[in-house]
């Protein structure tokens, strides 16, 4: 029988801690949450490898290092409300739910959303809800939010999403420029999101977050 608990500890000790992630709540969450149950059954053996994991629908679960470093930079507080865009099968939502007061997760794919709801309920995560909607529309009816996380890459941030971030709030996203990717943290100041570089990482660009290319004859 696979010892997932041991692999989880190894993931934290070899992927998360060496990446300058020092906030105890993040370490505790990643040690406690069984990443494998938030993956397709055929992928569970690979749950703790240090790379993005495909979950279908052209989507991935971000590698543990990427998610942990993003959350470390966002510094989510226990009373804050978080919008988790592209939650997939729910792993990121489960991690964030241990840090935040409330999480609203958005998933565009019906099957992934159903899996997320089922697993989050089975794992006793009571402070998170999953909405089915296009990721680029966010969850305006549930907003505004203190923090927004994007579980995949973007080329541009839709105005509809930026509008759901509170003044003074933070957003974390991976920006792809060709084959190069970087995680940036945005702060909303005077209604405008100002971005700063955090670290390098990459992921597939999510539907609705690509830059519209002008048609040229």
For each residue, the residues with C-beta under 8 A, 3 or more apart:
1:
2: 7 44 45
3: 6 7
4: 7 8 34 36 44 47 48
5: 8 9
6: 3 9 10
7: 2 3 4 10 11 47 48
8: 4 5 11 12 30 31 34 35 48
9: 5 6 12 13 31
10: 6 7 13 14 48
11: 7 8 14 15 16 30 35 48 50 64
12: 8 9 15 16 17 27 30 31 64
13: 9 10 16 17
14: 10 11 17 18 50
15: 11 12 18 19 50 63 64 65 68
16: 11 12 13 19 21 26 27 30 64 65 68
17: 12 13 14 21 22 27
18: 14 15
19: 15 16 65 68 69
20: 69 72
21: 16 17 26 27 65 68 69 71 72
22: 17 27 72
23: 26 27 71 72 75
24: 27 28
25: 28 29 98 99
26: 16 21 23 29 30 68 71 72 95 99
27: 12 16 17 21 22 23 24 30 31
28: 24 25 31 32 98
29: 25 26 32 33 94 95 98 99
30: 8 11 12 16 26 27 33 64 68 95
31: 8 9 12 27 28
32: 28 29 98
33: 29 30 38 91 94 95 98 123
34: 4 8 37 38 123
35: 8 11 38 39 47 48 61 64 91
36: 4 39 44 47 48
37: 34 44 119 122 123
38: 33 34 35 61 88 89 90 91 94 116 119
39: 35 36 43 44 46 47 53 55 61 89 91
40: 43 44 55 56 89
41: 44
42:
43: 39 40 46 47 53 54 55
44: 2 4 36 37 39 40 41 47
45: 2
46: 39 43 49 53
47: 4 7 35 36 39 43 44 53
48: 4 7 8 10 11 35 36 64
49: 46 53
50: 11 14 15 63 64 65
51: 63
52: 60 61 62 63 66 202 203
53: 39 43 46 47 49 60 61 63
54: 43 59 60
55: 39 40 43 59 60 61 88 89 112
56: 40 59 109 111 112
57: 109 111 112
58: 204 207
59: 54 55 56 86 88 109 112 152 204 206
60: 52 53 54 55 88 152 203 204
61: 35 38 39 52 53 55 88 89 91 92 151
62: 52 66 67 70 92 151 152 174 201 203
63: 15 50 51 52 53 66 67 201
64: 11 12 15 16 30 35 48 50 67 68
65: 15 16 19 21 50 68 69 201
66: 52 62 63 69 70 174 183 201 203
67: 62 63 64 70 71 92 95 151
68: 15 16 19 21 26 30 64 65 71 72
69: 19 20 21 65 66 72 73 183 198 199 201
70: 62 66 67 73 74 149 172 183 185 198
71: 21 23 26 67 68 74 76 95 96 99 149 172
72: 20 21 22 23 26 68 69 75
73: 69 70 172 183 185 198 199
74: 70 71 147 149 170 172 185
75: 23 72 170
76: 71 80 82 96 99 100 146 147
77: 80 99 100 146
78: 99 100 101
79: 101
80: 76 77 100 101 146 147
81: 100 101 102 103 104 145 146 147
82: 76 96 99 100 102 103 104 145 146 147 148 149
83: 103 104 105 106 138 139 142 143 145 147 148 149 164
84: 87 92 93 96 103 104 105 106 128 149 151
85: 106 135 138 148 149 150 151 161 206
86: 59 106 107 108 135 150 151 152 206
87: 84 90 92 93 105 106 107 112 113 116 130 151
88: 38 55 59 60 61 91 92 107 112 116 151
89: 38 39 40 55 61 112 115 116 119
90: 38 87 93 94 105 115 116 117 119 120 125 128 130
91: 33 35 38 39 61 88 94 95
92: 61 62 67 84 87 88 95 96 105 149 151
93: 84 87 90 96 97 103 105 116 120 125 128 130
94: 29 33 38 90 91 97 98 119 120 123 125 128
95: 26 29 30 33 67 71 91 92 98 99
96: 71 76 82 84 92 93 99 100 103 128 149
97: 93 94 100 103 120 125 127 128
98: 25 28 29 32 33 94 95
99: 25 26 29 71 76 77 78 82 95 96
100: 76 77 78 80 81 82 96 97 103 127 147
101: 78 79 80 81 127
102: 81 82 127 128
103: 81 82 83 84 93 96 97 100 127 128 129
104: 81 82 83 84 128 129 131 139 142 143 145
105: 83 84 87 90 92 93 116 128 129 130 131
106: 83 84 85 86 87 130 131 132 133 135 137 138 139
107: 86 87 88 112 113 116 130 131 132 135
108: 86 113 132 133 134 135 207
109: 56 57 59 112 113
110: 113 114 132
111: 56 57 114 115
112: 55 56 57 59 87 88 89 107 109 115 116
113: 87 107 108 109 110 116 117 130 131 132
114: 110 111 117 118
115: 89 90 111 112 118 119
116: 38 87 88 89 90 93 105 107 112 113 119 120 130
117: 90 113 114 120 121 130
118: 114 115 121 122
119: 37 38 89 90 94 115 116 122 123
120: 90 93 94 97 116 117 123 125 128 130
121: 117 118 124 125
122: 37 118 119
123: 33 34 37 94 119 120
124: 121
125: 90 93 94 97 120 121 128
126:
127: 97 100 101 102 103
128: 84 90 93 94 96 97 102 103 104 105 120 125
129: 103 104 105 142
130: 87 90 93 105 106 107 113 116 117 120
131: 104 105 106 107 113 139 142
132: 106 107 108 110 113
133: 106 108 137 138 139
134: 108 137 207 208
135: 85 86 106 107 108 138 152 206 207 208 209
136: 158 160 161 206 207 208 209
137: 106 133 134 140 158 160 161 208
138: 83 85 106 133 135 143 148 158 160 161 164
139: 83 104 106 131 133 142 143 164
140: 137 143 160 163 164
141:
142: 83 104 129 131 139 145
143: 83 104 138 139 140 164 165
144: 164 165 166 169
145: 81 82 83 104 142 148 164 165 166 169
146: 76 77 80 81 82 166 169 170
147: 74 76 80 81 82 83 100 169 170 171 172
148: 82 83 85 138 145 161 164 165 169 170 171 172
149: 70 71 74 82 83 84 85 92 96 171 172 173
150: 85 86 153 154 171 172 173 174 206 209
151: 61 62 67 84 85 86 87 88 92
152: 59 60 62 86 135 174 203 204 205 206 209
153: 150 173 174 175 176 181 202 203 204 205 206 209
154: 150 157 173 174 175 176 205 206 209 210
155: 175 176 177 205 209 210 211
156: 209 210 211
157: 154 161 162 171 173 186 193 209
158: 136 137 138 161 162 208 209
159: 162 163
160: 136 137 138 140 163 164
161: 85 136 137 138 148 157 158 164 165 171
162: 157 158 159 165 171 188 193
163: 140 159 160
164: 83 138 139 140 143 144 145 148 160 161
165: 143 144 145 148 161 162 169 170 171 186 188 193
166: 144 145 146 169 188
167: 188 189 190 191
168: 187 188 189
169: 144 145 146 147 148 165 166 187 188
170: 74 75 146 147 148 165 185 186 187 188
171: 147 148 149 150 157 161 162 165 185 186 188 193
172: 70 71 73 74 147 148 149 150 183 184 185 186 198
173: 149 150 153 154 157 183 184 186
174: 62 66 150 152 153 154 181 182 183 184 201 202 203
175: 153 154 155 181 182 183 184
176: 153 154 155 179 180 181 202 203 205
177: 155 180 181 182
178:
179: 176 202
180: 176 177 200 202
181: 153 174 175 176 177 200 201 202 203
182: 174 175 177 197 198 199 200 201
183: 66 69 70 73 172 173 174 175 197 198 199 200 201
184: 172 173 174 175 195 196 197 198
185: 70 73 74 170 171 172 195 196 198
186: 157 165 170 171 172 173 193 194 195 196
187: 168 169 170 193 194 196
188: 162 165 166 167 168 169 170 171 191 192 193 194
189: 167 168 192 194
190: 167
191: 167 188
192: 188 189
193: 157 162 165 171 186 187 188
194: 186 187 188 189
195: 184 185 186
196: 184 185 186 187
197: 182 183 184
198: 69 70 73 172 182 183 184 185
199: 69 73 182 183
200: 180 181 182 183
201: 62 63 65 66 69 174 181 182 183
202: 52 153 174 176 179 180 181
203: 52 60 62 66 152 153 174 176 181
204: 58 59 60 152 153
205: 152 153 154 155 176 209 210
206: 59 85 86 135 136 150 152 153 154 209
207: 58 108 134 135 136 210
208: 134 135 136 137 158
209: 135 136 150 152 153 154 155 156 157 158 205 206
210: 154 155 156 205 207
211: 155 156
212:
213:
214:
215:
216:
217:
